[in-house]
Amino acid sequence: VSVFYYTYADTYISSVRTALDAQLTSAGVNFTDYDGNGNQTTQTEAIQTAISKGTSMLIVNLVDSGSEDAANNIINMAKEKDIPVIFFNRAVSTAEDGGESVISSYDKCTFIGTDYEMAGHMQGQMIGDYLVANYDKLDLNGDGKISYVMFKGDEANAEAIARTQYGVEDADKVLTDAGKPALEFYDSANSNKYLVDQNGTWSSQAATEYMQTILSQYSEANNNMVELVIANNDDMALGAIEAIKSAGLKPGEDIIIIGCDSVKAAFEAIIAGEMNCTVECTPL
C-alpha cells in the first residue's frame, strides 16, 4: 500500500500519519509513505512511481485540494491498472456535490473526510457564544465592536473556504441576535477579509509573520486594536500566539485565539490559557 501526504510539515497531517502508520502496522500491511512537500507534481510523480513498482492500493492526501484535474489524473492512472484509490482529508473538488461526481467516476475510488462545512459552522457558533459571554472585556478599545483577523490557510482548499465563510457568518448571527454588532475585519482595505498562507501549507510561520506586521500597526494606542484571531487550523493559531507574546501581550486574554483541528499543542495552549477554543470534527 502506498500512502501519499500533501506534506509532512503540517502538524495535523503529521498526527494522522502517525496514527495511520500504527493502524497499518497493526494490521500487518506493508506500506510506504510519500511526502508531497506541498507540490502536486511531486506527488503525482511519486504515484506514477508507486504504480510502476506494483502497489496494490493508493491512499492519497491530495496536494492541490479542490483540484478535479489533479484528482482525475490520479484516478485515471489507478483505473488503468485496476488499483483502488482512497482520497482522504483534502477535498477533491469545490463543486456543490463535494466531489461526488469525481469519486463516483471510478468504482474502486472513495473519499474519507469530515463534513468540511460543519467545521466552519462549529467554529462560528463557538466564536459567537464566547464573544457574547465576554463582550465588554474583549472590546479592548471600547469602540463597541470586535475587530478580527482571519487566517484562511490555503486559498483553494474547500475546508478553508467553508471555515472562512461560516466562521464569520455564523458568529455574526449569534452576535446580532444578542443585540451586538457584527464582527469587523481589522483592515478595511482588504476586500477579501482574510489572509492566506501564500505557500498553501497553513503554517505557523506565515501566521507569526502576518501577526507581527499587524501588531506593529494595530494597537490599543492607535485605537484600532485587533481583538480576535480566527485561524482555520491550529498551527496558524499557534503562530499568531507567538507573535502576540513577542509583542508583550497576553494571547487568550488580551487577544482571543480560535483554532481548528484539535491537535495536541492546541490543547496544551488552551490549558495554559493562551488559546481559547479549537474545533474537532470526526470523519463521515
C-alpha positions, 0 to 999 in steps of 0.5 A: 500500500502506498500512502501519499501526504500533501506534506509532512510539515503540517502538524495535523497531517503529521498526527494522522500519519502517525496514527495511520502508520500504527493502524497499518502496522497493526494490521500487518500491511506493508506500506510506504509513505510519500511526502508531497512537500506541498507540490502536486507534481511531486506527488503525482510523480511519486504515484506514477512511481508507486504504480510502476513498482506494483502497489496494490492500493493508493491512499492519497492526501491530495496536494492541490485540494479542490483540484478535479484535474489533479484528482482525475489524473490520479484516478485515471492512472489507478483505473488503468491498472485496476488499483483502488484509490482512497482520497482522504482529508483534502477535498477533491473538488469545490463543486456543490456535490463535494466531489461526488461526481469525481469519486463516483467516476471510478468504482474502486475510488472513495473519499474519507473526510469530515463534513468540511462545512460543519467545521466552519459552522462549529467554529462560528457558533463557538466564536459567537457564544464566547464573544457574547459571554465576554463582550465588554472585556474583549472590546479592548478599545471600547469602540463597541465592536470586535475587530478580527483577523482571519487566517484562511490557510490555503486559498483553494482548499474547500475546508478553508473556504467553508471555515472562512465563510461560516466562521464569520457568518455564523458568529455574526448571527449569534452576535446580532441576535444578542443585540451586538454588532457584527464582527469587523475585519481589522483592515478595511482595505482588504476586500477579501477579509482574510489572509492566506498562507501564500505557500498553501501549507497553513503554517505557523510561520506565515501566521507569526509573520502576518501577526507581527506586521499587524501588531506593529500597526494595530494597537490599543494606542492607535485605537484600532486594536485587533481583538480576535484571531480566527485561524482555520487550523491550529498551527496558524493559531499557534503562530499568531500566539507567538507573535502576540507574546513577542509583542508583550501581550497576553494571547487568550486574554488580551487577544482571543485565539480560535483554532481548528483541528484539535491537535495536541499543542492546541490543547496544551495552549488552551490549558495554559490559557493562551488559546481559547477554543479549537474545533474537532470534527470526526470523519463521515 
